[in-house]
């Protein structure tokens, strides 16, 4: 393979002016100069090396790129990095650590709520948001499926994901 210059999405074109942004991601402040057309998903993955946020469809349909932006779930593949200037962002990396999983992560592990895992970061973010914002969530199968309806999984039949949501609710309210 030939050595070629880095043409990553975070690199500014020679004739392009960058835009300075400041964001707080998972509690850490970051300042960068970025291309005005850089997607937030690409900023997180390529500039900050937070690769837990996946890019699936790049049209906002699948939900793999779901993050929390100022406390609301958002599709990072539809959001420009410059739109997040001044924002507080939480990615899937904020939910726990390898040796100390968060309750939603633990529930997905216990209930086998994933197969290939590609869609899992988006599901984890949506489920966390749903359970944190709804002290008495609708835990019926229909209620959970409605809450998850913006995320797609091509591997499972969703049964284990539904079970994981119920288990996550139990873990979040244990004790």
C-alpha positions, 0 to 999 in steps of 0.5 A: 500500500502506498503511503498517502497523506492523512485524509481523515474526515477531521482534516481541514481542506487546504482552502477551508477555514476551520471553526473553533469549538468547545465541548464537554464530552463525558465530563472532559473539556475539549477545544478543537478547530474543525471543518464546518461540515464535520459530522459530530459522529466523525468528530467523536470517533476520529478527533476524540478517538471515542469509537463506541459511537457507531455509524450505521446508515448515516441518515439518522434511521438506525440509531447506532450513532445515538448520543446525549447532547445537553441531556437529550438523545441525538443522532450524531450522524445528523449533527454537525460538530459546530452545532455542538459548540458549548454543549455537554455530550455523553457517549456510550463510554460514559455509561460505565467501565470495563470492570464496572458496567453501568446498570443498562450495560449489565442488564444487556450482558445478563439478558444477552441483549445483543448479538453482533453488538453493532447497534448496542451503543445506540440502544444503551444510550436510548435505554439509559435516557428512557429509564432516567427520564421516566421514573415509572416507565411503561415496561410492557412489551409494547411500551418498551418497543415504542421507546426503542422504535428509533433504533434498529437491530438486524440480528435479534428479534428484540426479545432479549433487548426488551428483557434487558430494559426490564432488567436495567430498570430493576438494577437502577431501582435496586436497594 
